[in-house]
Amino acid sequence: MDRRTTKLLRGTAAALVFATAAFHLWWGLPRSIIYAQAMSGLLGQGLPPDPRPFLFVAFAAVLLAGPYLVTRGIVGLRNAYIAGTLLMVAAIAGWVFWHATGHGAFLVEGFSAPSSGSGGHHGGGSTVLLILDHFNTEPVESGLKTLEAIAAAIFVTLLWKDPAIIPDNQRDSTEPPASSES
């Protein structure tokens, strides 16, 4: 992979990470403040608060820390690519888990997610169909999950092809020499 493509992919991955972090902060920060203020009342009634706002804020902080730590030389590129891939896949897996378990129904004994219209999408059926339904009916979420999947794919590509982390003896013989970049 040439240096120009590598820089483009790195920049795109960084932009996707920032977009993901921005969404998670936008959604999670106001809700976590409200839940933190109401925590004693919720726990007093035996209701756990929705954990997502707190997790979203923590996730965004980790995402934003990544590029900072890389640019300061604290985390190497290989580890950053691995962490980026794992974080993006974890975000998608967490979204699938949340919806597949009835929007937090596992948190409260005896609670089940309300069904919608014709029999409800939580009343059985496959997890794949449930996720496809959410992907189809929630454009913001589906857009974000698409960005996260693209970011994961870019991180994997960079992990395999970035000349900065691949030893010289393993590069394709068709690669231009590193000194050709200006």
KOLTIRO-434913 format. One line per 4 residues: number of its first residue (from 1); for each residue x, y, z of C-alpha. Coordinates in nm, 3 decimals, decimal comma. Example, Ala and Ser with C-alpha at 12.3 -4.5 7.8 and 13.67 -1.06 7.14 Angstrom:
# KOLTIRO-434913
1 = 1,230:-0,450:0,780; 1,367:-0,106:0,714
# end
This chain:
# KOLTIRO-434913
1 = 0,000:0,000:0,000; 0,145:0,336:-0,092; 0,190:0,616:0,160; -0,084:0,834:0,011
5 = -0,344:0,557:0,047; -0,222:0,486:0,397; -0,260:0,850:0,498; -0,606:0,864:0,343
9 = -0,717:0,552:0,529; -0,572:0,678:0,857; -0,753:1,010:0,817; -1,078:0,838:0,727
13 = -1,050:0,605:1,026; -0,983:0,901:1,255; -1,285:1,088:1,116; -1,507:0,783:1,168
17 = -1,379:0,742:1,524; -1,452:1,108:1,597; -1,801:1,078:1,443; -1,873:0,770:1,654
21 = -1,745:0,940:1,969; -1,946:1,254:1,894; -2,267:1,057:1,857; -2,208:0,863:2,177
25 = -2,138:1,185:2,369; -2,437:1,362:2,212; -2,669:1,080:2,314; -2,509:0,973:2,641
29 = -2,392:1,286:2,822; -2,728:1,458:2,881; -2,893:1,131:2,982; -2,611:1,032:3,216
33 = -2,637:1,369:3,392; -3,013:1,323:3,438; -2,972:0,963:3,556; -2,695:1,060:3,796
37 = -2,924:1,321:3,952; -3,210:1,071:3,981; -2,998:0,770:4,086; -3,110:0,750:4,449
41 = -3,476:0,769:4,352; -3,444:0,497:4,090; -3,249:0,265:4,314; -3,491:0,332:4,600
45 = -3,772:0,200:4,381; -3,567:-0,103:4,282; -3,520:0,019:3,927; -3,172:0,019:3,783
49 = -3,106:0,311:3,552; -3,047:0,252:3,185; -2,670:0,179:3,173; -2,625:0,299:2,817
53 = -2,569:0,672:2,886; -2,286:0,598:3,126; -2,137:0,338:2,891; -2,172:0,573:2,593
57 = -1,981:0,851:2,769; -1,706:0,611:2,879; -1,689:0,464:2,528; -1,660:0,809:2,373
61 = -1,381:0,901:2,614; -1,187:0,588:2,519; -1,242:0,659:2,149; -1,120:1,016:2,186
65 = -0,820:0,907:2,389; -0,702:0,675:2,113; -0,593:0,930:1,851; -0,446:1,150:2,124
69 = -0,234:0,863:2,258; -0,120:0,767:1,908; -0,018:1,121:1,814; 0,181:1,150:2,138
73 = 0,364:0,823:2,068; 0,222:0,654:2,377; 0,039:0,385:2,178; 0,189:0,232:1,866
77 = 0,004:0,206:1,537; -0,033:-0,173:1,549; -0,193:-0,159:1,894; -0,410:0,135:1,789
81 = -0,539:-0,054:1,486; -0,615:-0,360:1,697; -0,787:-0,151:1,965; -0,983:0,046:1,703
85 = -1,104:-0,274:1,541; -1,205:-0,424:1,875; -1,383:-0,107:1,989; -1,582:-0,072:1,666
89 = -1,680:-0,441:1,672; -1,770:-0,409:2,042; -1,997:-0,112:1,963; -2,180:-0,313:1,699
93 = -2,196:-0,622:1,922; -2,327:-0,415:2,214; -2,600:-0,269:1,991; -2,698:-0,618:1,876
97 = -2,692:-0,748:2,235; -2,907:-0,462:2,363; -3,174:-0,516:2,101; -3,156:-0,897:2,108
101 = -3,214:-0,899:2,485; -3,524:-0,683:2,475; -3,377:-0,336:2,537; -3,243:-0,414:2,880
105 = -3,514:-0,654:2,988; -3,241:-0,865:3,149; -3,181:-0,582:3,398; -3,521:-0,599:3,565
109 = -3,675:-0,927:3,668; -4,014:-0,987:3,508; -3,976:-0,705:3,254; -4,009:-0,760:2,883
113 = -3,978:-0,510:2,604; -4,308:-0,381:2,468; -4,412:-0,523:2,137; -4,508:-0,319:1,839
117 = -4,821:-0,344:1,632; -4,848:-0,683:1,462; -4,718:-0,923:1,721; -4,412:-0,719:1,805
121 = -4,058:-0,757:1,698; -3,950:-0,875:2,043; -4,204:-1,152:2,072; -3,990:-1,421:1,911
125 = -3,833:-1,468:1,577; -3,469:-1,464:1,491; -3,215:-1,218:1,622; -3,104:-1,152:1,265
129 = -3,454:-1,040:1,164; -3,482:-0,830:1,479; -3,154:-0,652:1,406; -3,245:-0,604:1,039
133 = -3,576:-0,452:1,151; -3,395:-0,209:1,383; -3,140:-0,135:1,114; -3,422:-0,054:0,874
137 = -3,640:0,151:1,110; -3,371:0,349:1,294; -3,178:0,550:1,031; -2,946:0,725:1,278
141 = -2,851:0,400:1,446; -2,809:0,220:1,115; -2,592:0,503:0,984; -2,376:0,490:1,295
145 = -2,342:0,111:1,278; -2,244:0,143:0,912; -1,975:0,398:1,004; -1,847:0,169:1,278
149 = -1,833:-0,129:1,040; -1,644:0,079:0,782; -1,403:0,197:1,052; -1,343:-0,163:1,163
153 = -1,275:-0,266:0,804; -1,030:0,024:0,760; -0,850:-0,065:1,083; -0,813:-0,426:0,968
157 = -0,686:-0,310:0,629; -0,432:-0,081:0,794; -0,326:-0,357:1,030; -0,245:-0,580:0,733
161 = -0,114:-0,324:0,486; 0,025:-0,015:0,660; 0,391:0,008:0,560; 0,475:0,174:0,892
165 = 0,404:-0,148:1,083; 0,492:-0,417:0,826; 0,857:-0,527:0,828; 1,043:-0,457:0,502
169 = 1,096:-0,826:0,427; 0,719:-0,895:0,435; 0,610:-0,616:0,201; 0,499:-0,703:-0,149
173 = 0,774:-0,670:-0,405; 0,543:-0,440:-0,601; 0,544:-0,177:-0,329; 0,734:0,141:-0,412
177 = 1,028:0,217:-0,183; 0,941:0,424:0,124; 1,185:0,696:0,016; 0,974:0,780:-0,291
181 = 0,733:0,987:-0,080; 0,788:1,358:-0,070
# end
